[in-house]
Amino acid sequence: MTSLLSSAMPPERAPRAPVRWWLAAVLAVAIAGYALRYVISGERAYVPELAPSFAARPWLIWAHALFGPIALVTGIVNLLPALRHPPRWILHRWTGRVYVTSALLTGFAGLGLSVFASGGTVARAGFALLALAVLGATTRGFVAIRSAVAIRTHREWMLRSYAMIFAAVTLRIWLPLLIVAYGGQFVPAYRWVAWVSWVPNVIAVEWMIHRGWRPRFRLTRSVTAPMEV
């Protein structure tokens, strides 16, 4: 009887994306496209204040500017409630694989670039910690999804990982504001942006997690089985 009733029930509709997801998605796509100019145009796209450092290590810039945008876009796609709905779980997993690979590669490239960042020790420390945090959070989320009992842990660490990848967006918002605040001076603003581009993101995500954030879908038995990723 239960199976007959279950088969007669209409399939559960995927939840709609909230307004905040759409806002984040528009910003992510816009900044991803903007960052790709480093890959397409090369040295012509370099900011004058950063050009000497970037020109000295083009391959790190290329890797960071290519895989960063990929992580930025695939990460926001995987946070789409409809994509995390059980019928689309396979797509979610494949998109997640691309995200993890891209996030790790851009994290390693960012760590290499942080050693030479303009702005001295303060800026270098900020960008280095960001890169290490991306690598740590992404790895933790990837490892967690291999176990069915760690689904919640996977969700939370991937949310943390994307909050730091989203620093690519918040950096572009903060930097012009800080340059104005410093009377047009780039270097002092760059020191600050090495921290404010990602620390507030992490604080906001931690607040969401501890407040009781949950994805807007239910996990089925087939989804909660141990996963090969």
C-alpha positions as CSV (number, residue, x, y, z in Angstrom):
1,M,0.0,0.0,0.0
2,T,2.8,2.4,0.9
3,S,4.6,1.8,-2.4
4,L,1.3,2.4,-4.3
5,L,0.7,5.7,-2.5
6,S,4.4,6.7,-3.0
7,S,4.2,6.1,-6.8
8,A,0.9,8.1,-7.0
9,M,2.5,11.1,-5.3
10,P,3.7,13.8,-7.6
11,P,7.5,14.4,-7.6
12,E,8.8,17.0,-5.2
13,R,9.5,20.3,-6.9
14,A,12.9,21.8,-6.7
15,P,13.1,24.9,-4.4
16,R,13.4,28.3,-6.1
17,A,16.6,30.3,-5.8
18,P,16.3,33.2,-3.3
19,V,17.0,36.8,-4.4
20,R,20.3,36.8,-2.6
21,W,21.5,33.9,-4.8
22,W,20.6,35.8,-7.9
23,L,22.5,38.8,-6.7
24,A,25.5,36.8,-5.8
25,A,25.3,34.9,-9.2
26,V,25.2,38.2,-11.2
27,L,28.2,39.5,-9.3
28,A,30.1,36.2,-9.7
29,V,29.6,36.0,-13.4
30,A,30.5,39.6,-13.9
31,I,33.7,39.4,-11.9
32,A,34.6,36.1,-13.5
33,G,34.4,37.7,-16.9
34,Y,36.3,40.7,-15.8
35,A,39.1,38.5,-14.3
36,L,39.5,36.5,-17.5
37,R,40.9,39.5,-19.2
38,Y,44.2,38.6,-17.6
39,V,44.1,35.4,-19.5
40,I,42.9,36.9,-22.8
41,S,44.9,40.2,-22.8
42,G,47.9,39.3,-20.7
43,E,50.1,42.2,-19.7
44,R,47.8,44.8,-21.3
45,A,45.2,44.0,-18.6
46,Y,47.6,44.5,-15.6
47,V,46.9,47.3,-13.2
48,P,49.9,49.7,-13.3
49,E,50.7,49.4,-9.6
50,L,50.8,45.6,-9.9
51,A,52.2,45.2,-13.4
52,P,55.9,44.7,-12.5
53,S,55.0,41.9,-10.0
54,F,52.5,40.3,-12.4
55,A,54.9,40.4,-15.4
56,A,57.6,38.7,-13.4
57,R,55.4,35.6,-12.8
58,P,52.9,35.3,-15.7
59,W,52.2,31.6,-15.3
60,L,51.0,32.1,-11.7
61,I,48.8,35.0,-12.9
62,W,47.4,32.9,-15.7
63,A,46.5,30.0,-13.4
64,H,45.0,32.3,-10.8
65,A,43.0,34.3,-13.4
66,L,41.8,31.1,-15.2
67,F,40.8,28.8,-12.4
68,G,39.6,31.5,-10.1
69,P,36.7,32.5,-12.4
70,I,35.9,28.8,-13.0
71,A,35.6,28.3,-9.2
72,L,33.7,31.5,-8.8
73,V,31.0,30.4,-11.4
74,T,30.8,26.7,-10.6
75,G,30.6,27.4,-6.9
76,I,27.6,29.7,-7.2
77,V,26.0,27.2,-9.6
78,N,26.4,24.4,-7.0
79,L,24.7,26.6,-4.4
80,L,21.6,26.9,-6.6
81,P,18.9,25.1,-4.6
82,A,17.5,23.4,-7.8
83,L,20.8,21.9,-8.7
84,R,21.2,20.4,-5.2
85,H,17.7,18.8,-5.5
86,P,18.0,15.0,-5.5
87,P,17.0,14.5,-9.2
88,R,19.9,16.7,-10.3
89,W,22.4,15.3,-7.8
90,I,24.7,13.8,-10.5
91,L,25.0,17.3,-12.1
92,H,25.7,18.7,-8.7
93,R,28.5,16.2,-8.1
94,W,30.2,16.8,-11.5
95,T,30.0,20.5,-11.0
96,G,31.4,20.0,-7.6
97,R,34.4,18.1,-9.0
98,V,35.2,21.0,-11.3
99,Y,34.8,23.5,-8.4
100,V,37.1,21.6,-6.1
101,T,39.8,21.2,-8.8
102,S,39.6,24.9,-9.7
103,A,39.5,26.1,-6.2
104,L,42.6,24.1,-5.2
105,L,44.5,25.3,-8.3
106,T,43.6,28.9,-7.8
107,G,44.5,28.5,-4.1
108,F,48.0,27.2,-4.9
109,A,48.5,29.9,-7.5
110,G,47.3,32.6,-5.0
111,L,49.7,31.2,-2.4
112,G,52.6,31.6,-4.8
113,L,51.5,35.1,-5.7
114,S,51.0,36.2,-2.1
115,V,54.8,36.0,-1.4
116,F,55.3,38.8,-3.9
117,A,52.1,40.9,-3.2
118,S,52.4,44.6,-3.2
119,G,51.8,46.3,0.1
120,G,54.5,44.6,2.2
121,T,54.1,42.1,5.0
122,V,50.5,43.0,5.9
123,A,49.2,42.4,2.4
124,R,51.2,39.3,1.9
125,A,50.0,37.8,5.1
126,G,46.4,38.5,4.3
127,F,46.6,37.0,0.8
128,A,48.6,34.0,2.1
129,L,46.1,33.2,4.8
130,L,43.3,33.5,2.3
131,A,45.0,31.0,0.0
132,L,45.7,28.6,2.8
133,A,42.1,28.9,4.0
134,V,40.8,28.2,0.5
135,L,43.0,25.1,0.3
136,G,42.0,23.9,3.8
137,A,38.3,24.5,3.6
138,T,38.0,23.0,0.1
139,T,40.0,19.9,1.0
140,R,37.9,19.4,4.2
141,G,34.7,19.7,2.3
142,F,35.9,17.2,-0.4
143,V,37.0,14.7,2.2
144,A,33.7,15.0,4.1
145,I,31.5,14.1,1.1
146,R,33.1,10.7,0.8
147,S,31.3,9.7,3.9
148,A,27.5,9.5,4.1
149,V,27.6,10.5,7.8
150,A,29.5,13.8,7.0
151,I,27.0,15.4,4.5
152,R,26.3,18.3,6.9
153,T,30.1,18.8,7.4
154,H,30.5,18.8,3.6
155,R,27.8,21.5,3.2
156,E,29.3,23.7,5.8
157,W,32.9,23.5,4.6
158,M,32.0,24.1,1.0
159,L,30.0,27.1,2.1
160,R,33.1,28.4,3.9
161,S,35.3,27.6,0.8
162,Y,33.0,29.5,-1.5
163,A,32.8,32.5,0.9
164,M,36.6,32.8,0.4
165,I,36.5,32.2,-3.3
166,F,33.9,35.0,-3.4
167,A,36.6,37.3,-2.1
168,A,37.3,37.9,-5.8
169,V,34.0,39.8,-5.9
170,T,34.3,41.6,-2.6
171,L,37.8,42.7,-3.3
172,R,36.6,44.6,-6.4
173,I,33.9,46.2,-4.3
174,W,36.2,47.2,-1.4
175,L,39.3,48.3,-3.4
176,P,37.9,51.4,-5.1
177,L,36.2,52.5,-1.9
178,L,39.5,52.1,0.0
179,I,41.4,54.0,-2.7
180,V,39.0,56.9,-2.4
181,A,39.3,56.7,1.4
182,Y,43.1,57.0,1.1
183,G,42.9,59.9,-1.3
184,G,43.7,57.9,-4.4
185,Q,46.6,56.0,-2.9
186,F,46.7,52.4,-4.1
187,V,49.2,50.6,-1.8
188,P,47.6,51.5,1.5
189,A,44.2,50.5,0.1
190,Y,45.7,47.2,-1.1
191,R,47.0,46.4,2.4
192,W,43.5,46.7,3.8
193,V,41.8,44.9,0.9
194,A,44.0,41.8,1.5
195,W,42.0,41.3,4.7
196,V,38.6,42.9,4.3
197,S,38.0,41.1,1.0
198,W,37.6,37.8,2.8
199,V,37.4,38.1,6.5
200,P,33.9,39.6,6.6
201,N,32.8,36.9,4.2
202,V,34.0,34.2,6.6
203,I,32.4,35.9,9.6
204,A,29.1,36.1,7.7
205,V,29.2,32.4,6.7
206,E,30.0,31.4,10.3
207,W,27.1,33.4,11.5
208,M,24.8,31.6,9.0
209,I,26.1,28.2,10.0
210,H,25.8,28.7,13.7
211,R,22.4,30.3,13.2
212,G,21.1,27.1,11.8
213,W,21.6,27.4,8.0
214,R,20.3,24.4,6.1
215,P,20.1,23.8,2.3
216,R,16.6,24.0,0.9
217,F,16.2,20.4,-0.1
218,R,15.9,17.0,1.5
219,L,18.5,14.2,1.1
220,T,17.1,10.8,-0.1
221,R,18.5,7.4,0.7
222,S,20.2,7.2,-2.7
223,V,21.9,10.5,-2.1
224,T,23.1,9.7,1.4
225,A,24.8,6.5,0.3
226,P,28.6,6.7,0.4
227,M,29.8,8.7,-2.6
228,E,32.8,8.2,-4.9
229,V,33.9,11.7,-5.8
